[in-house]
């Protein structure tokens, strides 16, 4: 703030000017004394009084005015580009969970109801099951099956545990899962009962908490424990789509590491990716973009390559078969990601089958008949070959 003392020397200089009078009798010096101090800029006052500091804005302005005219546009553009780059980095690191776990998209997704999809799911019947995760978080499962007809005894039971992608909720996926169940029931015979269990991750749909990699891994293990308690003699197949493929790999690896008596017979990886860091490099190959350099700041990794290596380290008799189901027109996950995972499975000697659904987009691989046929055939093959 410019004080009266700061303005006083300038005032003295102006008052020393002779005081001519106009024909109208006006004192010209009076006008100068009133207007001149207000017109003096801060840099002018700083020269008159060095004790008055020059602001950063004034320094930048002095820097720009000292540049040649032809250099001003590129300097300003470079500054804006660096500011945008820094902003992108900051927002990506701070809000990475919001970007990866899109439980809020599409709108109204957390208010979905199973009852709204009953007609399109028939004859499959779905219900909610509320359980506790390993850390006490309340999570919800969607459980569906075709009610048995007649009194014929069930000789074998297969439970398919489904892990969804990073967006939406369980209810809109129930018609798709119901089509697969109906196809399995028509092929597996009446002596086999199929049950589908769809996990709603923490922070999704009606589940409590906030989605994180560590938390979702606990949810997956709690779901497998629930299946073991209610279906102790069932064969288990894990089915993950997109992000869920990483969840399925991590769940299978942890299940095998605990040496549970109940085997995971099959592992279905639909439109999978190798890891989050691999996806960043695949989606943003340009070296001038900030995303590929943020792997050290990631809080969620979902590294399926590491998980598959852990699965392969288990006893041969306990290793599940793997189905890679890729979409040839996938607009989200590049096709190279499925190829990487196939090479990883081959290197660690996991029994692997790959199916490419021609013309399918990212979310269409198993909505098409050929994708559903591949899943149904794989599920039946996975427990028949084990002799269950």
Residue pairs with C-beta under 8 A, 6 or more apart in sequence:
2 42
2 45
2 52
6 45
6 49
6 52
7 37
7 45
9 48
9 49
10 36
10 37
10 40
10 45
10 48
11 33
11 37
14 29
14 32
14 33
14 36
14 37
15 29
15 33
17 29
17 32
18 29
19 27
19 28
19 29
20 28
20 29
21 27
21 28
22 28
40 48
42 52
42 54
42 55
42 58
43 54
43 58
43 62
45 52
46 52
46 53
46 54
54 62
64 72
64 75
64 76
67 75
85 290
88 290
88 291
89 290
89 294
92 99
92 290
92 291
92 294
93 294
93 297
96 297
96 298
96 299
96 300
97 210
97 211
97 212
97 299
97 300
100 166
100 243
100 276
100 300
101 166
101 201
101 203
101 204
101 211
101 212
101 300
102 166
102 167
102 168
103 109
103 110
103 167
103 169
103 201
103 203
103 204
103 205
103 211
104 110
105 167
105 168
106 167
106 168
109 167
109 168
109 169
109 172
109 205
110 169
110 204
110 205
110 206
112 169
112 170
112 171
112 172
112 205
113 171
114 126
114 127
114 128
114 142
114 171
114 174
116 171
117 126
117 171
117 172
117 174
117 175
118 126
120 174
120 175
120 178
121 144
121 174
121 175
121 178
122 178
123 146
123 147
123 182
124 144
124 145
124 146
124 174
124 177
124 178
124 181
124 182
124 196
125 144
125 145
125 146
125 147
126 142
126 143
126 144
126 174
126 178
127 142
127 143
127 144
128 140
128 141
128 142
128 143
128 206
129 140
129 141
129 142
129 143
129 197
129 226
130 138
130 139
130 140
130 141
131 138
131 139
131 140
131 141
131 222
131 223
131 226
132 138
132 139
132 222
133 139
133 202
133 209
133 215
133 218
133 219
133 222
134 218
134 219
134 221
134 222
135 215
135 218
137 202
137 207
137 208
137 209
137 215
137 218
137 219
138 207
138 208
138 209
139 199
139 200
139 201
139 202
139 207
139 208
139 209
139 219
139 222
139 223
140 170
140 200
140 205
140 206
140 207
141 197
141 198
141 199
141 200
141 223
141 226
142 170
142 171
142 174
142 196
142 197
142 198
142 200
143 195
143 196
143 197
143 198
144 174
144 177
144 178
144 181
144 195
144 196
144 198
145 181
145 193
145 194
145 195
145 196
146 181
146 182
146 185
146 194
148 154
148 190
148 193
149 190
150 190
152 190
152 191
153 191
154 191
154 192
154 193
155 191
155 192
156 191
156 192
156 193
156 235
156 383
156 388
157 192
157 193
157 194
157 195
157 231
157 233
157 234
157 235
158 184
158 188
158 192
158 193
158 194
158 195
158 234
158 235
158 236
158 237
158 265
158 379
158 383
159 194
159 195
159 196
159 197
159 227
159 231
159 234
159 235
159 236
159 237
160 180
160 194
160 195
160 196
160 197
160 236
160 237
160 238
160 239
160 379
161 197
161 199
161 223
161 224
161 227
161 236
161 237
161 238
161 239
161 248
161 251
162 173
162 177
162 196
162 197
162 198
162 199
162 239
162 240
162 241
162 244
163 199
163 220
163 238
163 239
163 240
163 241
163 243
163 244
163 245
163 247
163 248
163 251
164 170
164 173
164 198
164 199
164 200
164 201
164 204
164 241
164 243
164 244
165 241
165 242
165 243
165 244
165 363
166 242
166 243
169 200
169 204
169 205
170 198
170 199
170 200
170 204
170 205
171 205
173 198
174 198
176 366
176 367
177 196
177 198
178 196
179 372
180 196
180 366
180 372
180 375
180 376
181 194
181 196
183 372
183 373
183 376
184 194
184 376
184 379
184 380
185 194
187 376
187 377
187 380
188 194
188 380
194 379
195 231
195 234
197 223
197 226
197 227
199 219
199 220
199 223
200 206
200 207
201 207
201 211
201 215
201 216
201 219
201 247
202 208
202 209
202 210
202 211
202 212
202 215
202 216
202 219
203 209
203 210
203 211
204 211
207 219
209 215
212 299
212 300
213 299
213 300
213 301
213 302
216 247
217 247
217 250
217 251
217 254
220 247
220 248
220 250
220 251
220 254
221 251
221 254
221 255
223 251
224 236
224 251
224 255
224 260
227 234
227 236
227 262
228 260
228 262
232 262
234 262
235 263
235 265
235 382
235 383
235 386
235 388
236 262
236 263
236 264
236 265
237 264
237 265
237 266
237 267
237 268
237 379
237 382
237 383
238 248
238 251
238 252
238 264
238 266
238 267
238 268
238 320
239 248
239 268
239 270
239 375
240 246
240 247
240 248
240 249
240 268
240 269
240 270
240 272
241 270
241 271
241 363
241 365
241 366
242 270
242 271
242 272
242 273
242 332
242 333
242 362
243 302
244 270
245 269
245 270
245 271
245 272
245 273
245 304
246 272
246 273
246 275
246 302
246 303
246 304
246 307
247 302
248 267
248 268
248 269
249 267
249 269
249 304
249 307
249 308
249 311
250 302
250 304
250 307
252 264
252 267
252 307
252 311
252 320
253 307
253 308
253 310
253 311
255 264
256 264
256 310
256 311
256 314
256 318
256 319
257 310
257 314
263 318
263 320
263 386
264 320
265 320
265 321
265 382
265 383
265 386
265 388
266 320
266 321
266 322
266 323
266 378
266 379
266 382
266 383
267 311
267 320
267 321
267 322
267 323
268 323
268 325
268 375
268 378
268 379
269 304
269 322
269 323
269 324
269 325
269 341
270 325
270 365
270 366
270 371
271 325
271 326
271 327
271 330
271 332
271 333
271 338
271 362
271 363
271 365
272 304
272 324
272 333
272 337
272 338
272 341
273 279
273 282
273 302
273 304
273 333
273 337
274 303
274 304
274 305
274 337
274 340
274 341
274 344
275 301
275 302
275 303
275 304
275 305
275 306
276 298
276 300
276 301
276 302
276 303
277 295
277 298
277 301
277 303
278 337
278 340
279 333
279 337
280 291
280 292
280 294
280 295
281 292
282 334
282 336
282 337
283 291
283 334
284 291
284 292
285 292
304 341
304 344
305 340
305 341
305 344
308 322
308 341
308 344
308 345
308 348
308 350
309 344
309 348
311 319
311 320
311 348
311 350
312 319
312 348
312 349
312 350
319 350
319 351
320 350
320 382
321 350
321 351
321 352
321 353
321 378
321 381
321 382
321 385
322 345
322 350
322 351
322 352
322 353
323 352
323 353
323 354
323 355
323 374
323 375
323 378
324 338
324 341
324 342
324 345
324 352
324 353
324 354
324 355
325 354
325 355
325 357
325 365
325 366
325 371
325 374
325 375
326 335
326 338
326 354
326 355
326 356
326 357
326 365
327 356
327 357
327 360
327 361
327 362
327 364
327 365
328 335
328 356
328 357
328 358
328 359
328 360
329 359
329 360
329 361
330 360
330 361
330 362
330 365
331 361
331 362
332 362
333 362
338 354
342 352
342 354
345 352
346 352
353 378
355 370
355 371
355 374
357 364
357 365
357 366
357 368
357 370
357 371
357 374
358 370
360 367
360 368
360 371
364 371
365 371
366 372
366 375
